[in-house]
Amino acid sequence: MRELWNWFIMIASYKATLLALLFPLFIGIVIYVYAGRRRSQRLESYRYMPFEDEATDRPPPRIADEDDGKK
């Protein structure tokens, strides 16, 4: 039991322990996200969202002039 405890407290074993714990967690999250057909379709619909044009009903942003409000 003491050897096992020493293995856990060694700094080099933290990397292996974290990899053994976090890699299956990452794979589980990926499977959860892409396994459901509706969820997968919804995520695919978000794919080009950054490239879509903004709504035209908004007024353009106001750019203040240098002398605006200084007088």
Secondary structure, 3 states (H helix, E strand, C coil): CHHHHHHHHCHHHHHHHHHHHHHHHHHHHHHHHHHCHHHHHHHHHCCCHHHCCCCCCCCCCCCCCCCCCCC
